[in-house]
Amino acid sequence: MEQAQARPMKKRRRWLIVALLLVLVSGVAWWEWPKRDPRLFGSWSVTRDDQTQPFGEYEFGADGTYQYRDLTTGRVQRVALWYVADGKVYCGVGIPGSAGRIFRNMSGLLNRQFGYDVFQSALPLTIDSVEDETVVLHSEDRVVRLTLRRIPE
């Protein structure tokens, strides 16, 4: 009779451990998941500081994807992921955090092996200012400075 009662306790303990592990994994995944700044959702025309006319358009989606359309050709040239971290907008396939370091290391190895970048690096652009209708960004080396202007829907 004692054995019959011991088994349900072991099962209950296992399920409790599984539930706690799921909560822990979910918490870490949520914490490390790329963040998106809702102020950037929508369509934006892009102008370099040295130009007066926009050269492209970005559309940042709430689902973490963006698309870039080149205004000179009219073609959508890139559809990829975007996120915001540490005051920077990352556009590309890059993955943030510790998982990103693993993929970047794998990418370097695969690049040497196959001769091309399997996991494209994300292009970081530092946010200078964000207003309702205008966002100013610059590259890490400050050579490129971009102004994004919201396109009315």
C-alpha positions in Angstrom: 0.0 0.0 0.0 2.9 2.4 0.6 4.3 1.8 -2.8 1.0 2.9 -4.5 1.2 6.2 -2.7 4.9 6.7 -3.5 4.4 6.6 -7.2 1.9 9.5 -7.5 4.3 11.6 -5.4 7.2 10.9 -7.8 5.0 11.7 -10.8 3.8 14.9 -9.2 7.4 15.9 -8.4 8.5 15.2 -12.0 5.6 17.3 -13.4 6.5 20.1 -11.0 10.1 20.0 -12.2 9.1 20.0 -15.8 6.7 22.9 -15.2 9.4 24.9 -13.4 11.9 24.3 -16.3 9.3 25.4 -18.8 8.7 28.6 -16.9 12.5 29.2 -16.6 13.1 28.6 -20.3 10.1 30.8 -21.3 11.4 33.6 -19.1 14.9 33.5 -20.5 13.5 33.3 -24.1 11.3 36.3 -23.4 14.2 38.3 -21.9 16.5 37.5 -24.8 13.9 37.9 -27.5 14.6 40.9 -29.8 12.7 44.0 -29.0 11.0 46.2 -31.5 10.4 49.9 -31.0 6.7 50.7 -31.9 7.7 54.2 -32.8 9.4 52.8 -35.9 6.4 50.7 -37.1 5.2 51.8 -40.6 6.7 53.1 -43.8 9.6 55.6 -44.0 11.4 57.3 -46.8 15.2 57.4 -46.4 17.6 60.3 -47.2 21.3 60.6 -46.7 22.6 63.8 -45.2 24.3 64.8 -48.4 21.2 64.4 -50.5 17.8 66.1 -50.7 15.8 63.4 -52.4 15.0 60.0 -50.8 16.8 57.0 -52.3 14.7 54.3 -50.7 11.8 53.3 -48.4 11.8 51.1 -45.4 8.7 49.4 -44.0 9.2 48.2 -40.4 6.6 45.6 -39.4 5.4 44.8 -35.9 6.2 41.2 -36.6 10.0 42.0 -36.7 10.4 42.0 -40.5 11.2 44.9 -42.7 11.4 45.5 -46.4 13.6 47.9 -48.3 12.5 49.3 -51.6 15.1 51.0 -53.8 13.5 54.1 -55.4 15.9 54.2 -58.3 14.9 50.7 -59.5 11.5 50.5 -57.8 12.3 46.9 -56.7 12.1 45.5 -53.2 15.7 44.5 -52.5 15.6 43.1 -49.1 13.1 41.5 -46.7 14.7 40.6 -43.4 14.5 40.9 -39.7 14.9 44.1 -37.6 15.1 44.8 -33.9 16.2 47.6 -31.4 18.8 47.0 -28.7 21.0 49.5 -26.7 19.8 52.5 -28.6 20.6 51.0 -32.0 18.4 49.7 -34.8 19.7 46.4 -36.3 18.5 45.7 -39.8 19.4 42.3 -41.2 19.3 38.6 -40.3 21.5 39.0 -37.3 20.5 37.4 -34.0 21.1 39.3 -30.7 22.5 38.0 -27.4 24.3 34.9 -26.7 22.6 33.0 -29.5 23.8 35.6 -31.9 27.4 35.1 -30.8 27.1 31.3 -31.6 25.6 32.0 -35.0 28.2 34.7 -35.8 31.0 32.2 -34.9 29.3 29.5 -37.1 28.9 32.1 -39.9 32.7 32.9 -39.9 33.5 29.2 -40.1 30.9 28.5 -42.8 32.1 31.7 -44.7 35.7 30.4 -44.7 34.4 26.9 -45.8 31.9 27.9 -48.5 33.1 31.4 -49.4 29.9 33.4 -48.6 28.1 34.8 -45.5 25.5 32.2 -44.6 24.1 34.2 -41.7 24.2 37.8 -42.8 25.3 40.2 -40.1 22.9 42.8 -38.9 23.7 46.4 -39.8 23.6 48.5 -36.6 22.5 52.1 -36.9 22.6 54.2 -33.8 19.5 56.2 -33.0 20.3 60.0 -32.8 16.7 61.2 -32.4 13.1 59.9 -32.8 10.2 62.2 -33.4 6.7 61.5 -34.6 7.6 62.1 -38.3 11.4 61.9 -38.4 14.1 59.5 -37.2 17.8 60.3 -37.5 20.3 57.4 -37.5 24.0 57.0 -38.1 26.4 54.2 -38.7 28.9 53.1 -36.0 31.8 54.9 -37.8 29.5 58.0 -38.3 30.3 58.0 -42.0 26.6 57.3 -43.0 23.9 59.5 -41.5 20.3 58.7 -42.5 17.1 60.6 -42.0 13.9 58.6 -42.1 10.6 60.5 -42.7 7.3 58.8 -42.1 5.2 58.2 -45.2 1.6 59.0 -44.6 -0.7 55.9 -44.8 
